[in-house]
Amino acid sequence: MVLADVKGIQAGPGEKAFGFLEVGTTSVSTYSIPVAVLNGVEPGKTLGVIGGTHGTEFASIEAVIRTIQDLDPMEMKGRLLAVPVLNGPQFEHRSAFLSPFDQLNQNRVFPGDPNGTMSQRAAHVVFSEVVSQCDALADCHGGDITEDIDDMVLAGKGDDEEVNRMAVDMASCFPTRYITLFPVQDSGLTMSAQKRYGIPCVTSEAGTPHNVRERHVDFHYEGIMNILRYFGIIEGEPEMVEPAVDPKRYRYKAEQGGIWHPYVELGQDVKSGEELGNVTDLFGNELEAFTAPEDSTVSFLRVYYSVNCGEPLVGLVVLD
């Protein structure tokens, strides 16, 4: 096995190395992205894992950190290149959805631009230095500041059927009840790496920042570890599920701003006609109410009390 190198972050066979990739400078600080390089003792596949593409999706970050800590490169074949927190500015400032540096959504600007704003430069650094070396990519997400998302996975769908099959297999490595096939584009999400580099890509979704649940950390962690087994990077057979593919989903948004009162919990099974919640004005008068159109499971909940028109409130998925 040869030296593993991510722009000077070097790990010999059986070693871990930690470092930072510089993105750019502000008027008072330097923005850098943490990277862990785990290099096995024998040749094999290279898996890329990213957490914190949105910096407040904490369950994903914790899962990547635990993976880095728990793996022993002396027992690995191949490499793991892990980015525990891609979006440092959002992580540090605890801002919702957008980077406080340039007001861009980090997961809409890949493959990035070396001469662009901070988010565009960060995307370029991660793609050019990390993802370009990988045979597969898992990008771990979850609910942002206003959101609570239950376990699900997006699998990239492009022109190469073999790559698509591997993406579905990777998604099935997470203990999920359903996956969504996501058409890959030339740019935008991290999943654009499937088209750019010809590698299978998945995006796992689970968690909320308020508070981080162990079951959501475990969801991401188990998926990563099973993908490592799937590619033979660590020993053992992956525990793979047989999830529903592209099930029917509903998402309801507020037609009027006010106060959101959810009546259900994340992951709860609801019956057709069951009340999901309502929006009231500031005097408590009901403005609109929401009911389940059919038997389904709550897959998304807004966790903020106040709501503006057009903002999402609750999501459902129909599973047999």
NUNUVO-475854 format. One record per residue (C-alpha): x, z, y; residue in three letters. Coordinates in pm, whole numbers, plus 32768, in hexadecimal, padded with zeros to 4 digits. Layout:
<sites>
XZYALA;...
</sites>
This chain:
<sites>
800080008000MET;80867FA48158VAL;8076805382A6LEU;7F1D80598348ALA;7F31801B84BDASP;7E25801B85CBVAL;7EE27FCD870BLYS;7FEE80D186CCGLY;7F1781CC860EILE;7FD981B484C9GLN;7F9F824D8372ALA;808182198248GLY;7FFD821280E2PRO;7F3B8351809BGLY;7F3583BB8208GLU;7E3C83FD8320LYS;7E8E83AD8489ALA;7DCD83FC85C6PHE;7DEB8365871EGLY;7D3E82C68845PHE;7D10815F88B6LEU;7D19813E8A2FGLU;7BF380848ACAVAL;7C3380A18C3EGLY;7C4F818A8D65THR;7B5D82178E61THR;7BC4829D8FB4SER;7C1C83ED8F17VAL;7C3883C68D9DSER;7C8D82EB8C72THR;7B8082818B7ATYR;7C0182778A14SER;7B56825488C2ILE;7BB5833B879DPRO;7C16828D865AVAL;7C6E83188503ALA;7D368245840DVAL;7D2682AF829FLEU;7E0F81E481C4ASN;7DF081F2804AGLY;7F0B81EB7F4FVAL;7E9D80A17EB5GLU;7E217F597F4APRO;7CAC7F2A7F74GLY;7B957EE68068LYS;7B887F6281CFTHR;7A4780068249LEU;7A03803683BAGLY;792181558421VAL;78A781998582ILE;77F182C58613GLY;777E83048774GLY;7748819D87E1THR;763F825788A4HIS;76F1839988FBGLY;75CE848A88D4THR;756F84218773GLU;761E855586F1PHE;75C38551857FALA;767E840A8557SER;77B184968604ILE;77B785D0852DGLU;7796850083EFALA;78C084258448VAL;7993855684A1ILE;793F85FC8353ARG;799884BC829CTHR;7AEC84B38346ILE;7B2D861E82EBGLN;7AB186118183ASP;7B6584D9810ALEU;7CBB84F2806AASP;7D8283AD8097PRO;7E4E84097F63MET;7D0F83C57E9CGLU;7CB382827F4FMET;7CE681107F0BLYS;7CD7804E804FGLY;7C9180D681A8ARG;7B8F817E8284LEU;7B9C813583F9LEU;7AB6822D84A5ALA;7A45824E860EVAL;7993839F862DPRO;79258374879AVAL;792782148825LEU;7868825F8964ASN;7932837A89FBGLY;789883638B58PRO;7735838D8AD6GLN;77A8849D89E5PHE;785385618AFBGLU;773F853C8BFDHIS;762085588B01ARG;757184358BA9SER;745583748B04ALA;748782188A74PHE;757581928B80LEU;76E081D08BDASER;770282998D1DPRO;782981B98D77PHE;7773806B8D8FASP;760780AA8D29GLN;76297FC48BFBLEU;75A87FFE8A9AASN;76E3800889C4GLN;762D7F6A889FASN;75CA7E368965ARG;77207DBE89D9VAL;77E77D68889DPHE;78D87CBC8866PRO;792E7D2B89C6GLY;7A137CAC8AD5ASP;7B7B7D1E8B13PRO;7B477CE18C86ASN;79E77D6F8CA2GLY;79587EC18CFBTHR;79A57FF88C2EMET;78997FC08B23SER;79017E558AF9GLN;7A6F7EB88AE0ARG;7A1D7FC789E1ALA;79627ECA890BALA;7A887DDB891DHIS;7B827EE988BBVAL;7AB77F5D878DVAL;7A717DFE870FPHE;7BCC7D6F8745SER;7C977E9C86CFGLU;7BB87F4085C7VAL;7A9A7E678549VAL;7B717D2E852CSER;7C367DE18419GLN;7B047E46834FCYS;7A5B7DB7821BASP;79137E678271ALA;78817F318390LEU;77928059839EALA;771D80BE84FAASP;766A820E84F7CYS;7559825285F7HIS;742D8334862DGLY;734083AB873AGLY;73C083AF889FASP;736684BC899FILE;71EF8473899BTHR;71D28416882BGLU;71B1849E86CBASP;71E6839B85B8ILE;71BC83CC8443ASP;729583318337ASP;72A881B48334MET;73AE80A18328VAL;73D27F4783BFLEU;74847E4582E7ALA;751A7D118387GLY;74827BC2832ALYS;75427A848376GLY;7590793182DEASP;766E79AC81C0ASP;75927A2580A1GLU;76AC7ADE7FF0GLU;76FE7B9F812CVAL;758A7BE5815BASN;75767C6C7FF7ARG;769A7D578036MET;75F77DCF8179ALA;74B97E2580BAVAL;758A7ED67FB1ASP;763A7F9D80C1MET;74EB7FFC815BALA;7477806D8002SER;759D815D7FF5CYS;74E5823980EFPHE;73CD83198066PRO;72C582548121THR;716081F680C5ARG;717180AB8180TYR;725A7FB38223ILE;72257EA88328THR;72D17D568317LEU;735F7D0F8470PHE;73BC7BAB84D8PRO;75257BAD854FVAL;757B7B078698GLN;76BC7A8D873AASP;76BE7BB48828SER;76117CF8887EGLY;76127DFF876BLEU;77367E708693THR;767E7DB08583MET;76F37C6F862DSER;78377CAF856DALA;77867C22843BGLN;777A7ACE84E4LYS;78C57AEA859CARG;799C7B67847BTYR;78C97B0D834CGLY;78AE7C7782D4ILE;77777D378263PRO;76F27E25836CCYS;75F57F3F8368VAL;756C802C846FTHR;74E8817B83F8SER;73E9823784CCGLU;739D83A984ACALA;738C84D8858CGLY;7351856986E4THR;7434862987D3PRO;732F874687E1HIS;73AC87E186FBASN;748B873285FFVAL;73F2875884A4ARG;74CF87768372GLU;73F1868782B0ARG;7439857483ADHIS;75AF85B683AAVAL;759E85AB822EASP;74E08461823CPHE;75FA83B482F6HIS;770B84688233TYR;767D841580DBGLU;765582AB8141GLY;77BD828E81B4ILE;78438332807AMET;777082537F9AASN;77E8811D8052ILE;794E818F8017LEU;78FA81A87EA4ARG;784980587EAATYR;79867FAC7F23PHE;7A6680737E38GLY;7B1B81247F52ILE;7AD282737EAFILE;7A8282B97D44GLU;792782D77CB5GLY;77E882127C9DGLU;771A81F67DDBPRO;75C282947DD7GLU;74EB81727E4BMET;737781777E8DVAL;727480627E73GLU;71D8806D7FCCPRO;70B37FA78051ALA;712A7E7A8116VAL;708C7E278266ASP;6F527EFE823CPRO;6E3D7EF1833ELYS;6E8A7FC38470ARG;6DCE803585A5TYR;6E5480B486F0ARG;6D7B81388809TYR;6DDE81468978LYS;6D4081FC8A9AALA;6C5881208B64GLU;6C4E822B8C72GLN;6D4D832D8CDEGLY;6D0A849F8CB6GLY;6D4B85AE8BB4ILE;6D7D855D8A42TRP;6CE186478940HIS;6D4585E987DAPRO;6C68867086C3TYR;6D4A860885A3VAL;6EAB86498528GLU;6FC1855584D5LEU;6FAA84E5836BGLY;6E41855A8349GLN;6D52848A8278ASP;6C15843D833AVAL;6AC483B382D2LYS;6A0A8290836BSER;6957830D84A3GLY;6A27844A84C0GLU;6A7C84B18625GLU;6BE9847C8681LEU;6BEB850287E4GLY;6B7084C68943ASN;6BE384988AAAVAL;6B44856A8BBCTHR;6B63856D8D34ASP;6BFD86928DEFLEU;6AAC87458DEDPHE;6A81872D8C74GLY;698386138C76ASN;69B385258B52GLU;6A2683CA8BB7LEU;6A5283318A5EGLU;6A5C839D88F2ALA;6AFF830887BEPHE;6A8C83008654THR;6B2782768516ALA;6A9C811B84C1PRO;6ADE8151834EGLU;6B888242825FASP;6CF3825282CBSER;6E20832E831ATHR;6E9C83A0846FVAL;6FEE82F8849ESER;7026832D8614PHE;6FBD84328715LEU;6FF8845A8886ARG;707F85B888C4VAL;705F85C28A40TYR;6F30866B8ADDTYR;6F11857A8C03SER;6EDF84058BCCVAL;6ED282CD8CA3ASN;6DF981A08C5BCYS;6E9E80B38B65GLY;6F6E81BC8AB6GLU;6F5381E68939PRO;6E98831188AFLEU;6E7282FA8737VAL;6ECD820D861EGLY;6E3881E384C3LEU;6EAB81368386VAL;6DC680D38268VAL;6E61812C8117LEU;6DC581207FBEASP;
</sites>
